Amino acid sequence: MKLSEIKSKLKQLETIAFQLPNGELVPNHFHVTEVGKITKDFIDCGGTVRHEEVVNFQLWEADDYDHRLHPEKLVHIIELSEKVLNIGDLEIEVEYQGDTIGKYNLDFDGKNFLLTTKQTTCLAQEVCGIPEQKPKVRLSDLQKEPSCCAPNTNCC
């Protein structure tokens, strides 16, 4: 989800809820402790120099059970961050504390913002010699095709 998308969705909501990949909701007294731009310059295993930028939201829950972040307040924080940090319409990455800091992509189901899992991958698979995944075929599907050597076909 891009920054423009979350702002648009926040303007239509009365409350904000973030849902973890396991279906649990982040407690409603969470704080957004950071909105920032993360820049990553790196070289992949194939020797290609790469540059990535994302907007980062850090969610944190405190013992402040009376706290509730309202959509208009988060929009204000986002707009201030855009102006002060010169943030463009970038993809959003969310950090949330579990056993360790988890990083998630962001989606929306019409009611809740969904923290979706991120995956690592080799960005230079062709250089590293990693073969393309072969399509998985079920043997039962292969048996459905007629065979020229089936009984009563007179091919043998």
Backbone torsions as a table, in degrees:
resi	resn	phi	psi	omega
1	MET	NA	137.5	179.5
2	LYS	-91.6	163.5	-177.9
3	LEU	-58.4	-41.6	179.6
4	SER	-62.5	-34.4	-179.0
5	GLU	-68.5	-44.0	-178.9
6	ILE	-66.4	-38.1	178.8
7	LYS	-63.2	-42.3	179.3
8	SER	-62.5	-43.9	-179.0
9	LYS	-70.0	-38.4	179.3
10	LEU	-61.9	-35.5	-178.8
11	LYS	-68.4	-13.0	179.8
12	GLN	-101.6	-3.5	-174.1
13	LEU	-105.9	153.5	173.3
14	GLU	-97.4	-27.9	177.9
15	THR	-137.2	160.3	179.3
16	ILE	-113.7	133.1	174.6
17	ALA	-137.4	135.9	175.3
18	PHE	-112.7	131.8	-178.4
19	GLN	-112.2	129.9	178.9
20	LEU	-75.9	161.3	-179.6
21	PRO	-57.4	-26.6	179.5
22	ASN	-82.7	2.4	177.6
23	GLY	97.2	-16.0	178.8
24	GLU	-72.4	148.2	176.0
25	LEU	-90.4	142.2	169.9
26	VAL	-62.8	133.2	-178.8
27	PRO	-50.3	140.2	-171.8
28	ASN	-69.8	-3.8	176.9
29	HIS	-97.0	21.1	179.5
30	PHE	-65.4	159.2	173.1
31	HIS	-117.7	148.0	165.8
32	VAL	-95.3	101.6	-173.1
33	THR	-84.0	-18.4	179.4
34	GLU	-148.1	140.9	163.3
35	VAL	-129.4	118.9	-175.7
36	GLY	-149.5	176.2	176.6
37	LYS	-110.4	124.6	178.3
38	ILE	-104.8	124.6	177.7
39	THR	-112.7	130.6	-178.5
40	LYS	-128.0	115.5	173.4
41	ASP	-109.5	128.6	-175.7
42	PHE	-155.7	168.2	174.8
43	ILE	-115.2	126.0	178.7
44	ASP	-78.8	175.4	-175.0
45	CYS	-67.8	-10.8	175.7
46	GLY	-95.2	1.3	177.9
47	GLY	90.0	6.7	179.3
48	THR	-85.0	129.2	176.2
49	VAL	-78.4	132.8	-176.8
50	ARG	-129.3	155.0	179.8
51	HIS	-136.6	126.9	178.3
52	GLU	-131.1	146.1	173.7
53	GLU	-135.7	136.5	174.5
54	VAL	-138.0	157.9	169.6
55	VAL	-89.5	134.5	-177.1
56	ASN	-114.4	127.9	171.4
57	PHE	-109.9	132.6	174.0
58	GLN	-111.2	120.7	177.5
59	LEU	-98.3	139.4	-178.8
60	TRP	-144.4	140.1	175.9
61	GLU	-112.4	136.1	-178.4
62	ALA	-117.6	-176.5	176.6
63	ASP	-84.9	12.4	179.8
64	ASP	-86.9	81.5	-173.6
65	TYR	-73.7	-13.2	179.5
66	ASP	-87.7	-7.2	-176.3
67	HIS	-79.9	139.0	173.3
68	ARG	-146.7	116.9	178.5
69	LEU	-76.6	125.0	-179.6
70	HIS	-94.2	150.4	-177.2
71	PRO	-52.6	-43.1	-177.6
72	GLU	-65.7	-30.6	177.9
73	LYS	-70.1	-41.5	178.6
74	LEU	-67.2	-38.3	175.8
75	VAL	-59.8	-43.1	178.8
76	HIS	-61.2	-43.8	179.1
77	ILE	-62.6	-43.1	179.8
78	ILE	-62.7	-47.7	-177.9
79	GLU	-64.5	-37.7	176.0
80	LEU	-64.6	-41.7	178.5
81	SER	-63.7	-41.0	178.1
82	GLU	-58.8	-44.8	-176.7
83	LYS	-70.9	-51.0	-174.4
84	VAL	-72.1	-39.1	-176.1
85	LEU	-98.1	1.9	-179.4
86	ASN	54.1	54.4	-178.5
87	ILE	-92.3	129.6	175.9
88	GLY	-86.6	-171.0	-179.4
89	ASP	-81.7	76.2	-175.1
90	LEU	-98.4	164.4	173.1
91	GLU	-66.7	150.6	-178.4
92	ILE	-102.6	135.7	172.0
93	GLU	-118.6	135.4	-178.7
94	VAL	-113.8	132.3	173.3
95	GLU	-102.9	136.5	177.5
96	TYR	-145.6	138.4	-176.4
97	GLN	-80.3	117.0	169.3
98	GLY	-114.1	-128.5	172.0
99	ASP	-65.0	-30.2	173.4
100	THR	-143.3	178.5	179.2
101	ILE	-72.7	121.3	177.0
102	GLY	-97.0	145.4	175.7
103	LYS	-114.4	132.5	-174.1
104	TYR	-132.3	151.7	165.7
105	ASN	-81.2	171.0	-176.5
106	LEU	-127.0	136.4	176.6
107	ASP	-138.5	178.9	-178.3
108	PHE	-143.7	134.9	-178.7
109	ASP	-106.9	13.3	-178.1
110	GLY	99.8	-18.3	179.7
111	LYS	-131.0	-48.6	-176.0
112	ASN	-116.0	150.3	168.9
113	PHE	-82.9	128.0	-175.0
114	LEU	-100.1	124.7	172.9
115	LEU	-85.6	111.9	-176.2
116	THR	-106.7	150.0	-174.6
117	THR	-68.1	149.4	174.8
118	LYS	-108.7	152.4	-179.7
119	GLN	-127.6	147.1	172.2
120	THR	-87.6	160.3	176.4
121	THR	-157.7	162.7	172.5
122	CYS	-84.4	122.3	-178.5
123	LEU	-83.6	-7.2	-178.0
124	ALA	-126.6	47.6	-174.4
125	GLN	-57.8	-38.7	-179.2
126	GLU	-67.9	-34.0	179.1
127	VAL	-75.6	-36.3	-178.2
128	CYS	-79.4	-9.1	179.6
129	GLY	79.2	22.8	177.9
130	ILE	-80.7	120.1	-176.6
131	PRO	-69.3	151.8	174.6
132	GLU	-64.2	147.3	177.2
133	GLN	-67.3	130.4	177.1
134	LYS	-78.4	144.3	178.3
135	PRO	-64.3	140.8	178.3
136	LYS	-84.9	129.1	-178.2
137	VAL	-120.0	134.2	177.1
138	ARG	-86.7	132.3	179.2
139	LEU	-59.9	-33.9	179.7
140	SER	-63.7	-30.0	177.5
141	ASP	-72.1	-33.9	179.5
142	LEU	-67.9	-32.4	-178.5
143	GLN	-71.4	-15.7	-179.1
144	LYS	-75.2	-21.5	-179.3
145	GLU	-78.1	138.9	179.6
146	PRO	-67.1	143.4	-179.4
147	SER	-108.2	143.2	179.3
148	CYS	-74.5	-15.6	-178.8
149	CYS	-107.2	22.6	177.4
150	ALA	-73.4	156.1	178.4
151	PRO	-56.2	147.7	178.3
152	ASN	68.6	19.2	176.8
153	THR	-100.6	-8.9	178.3
154	ASN	57.0	30.3	179.5
155	CYS	-93.0	-15.1	-176.9
156	CYS	-106.9	NA	NA
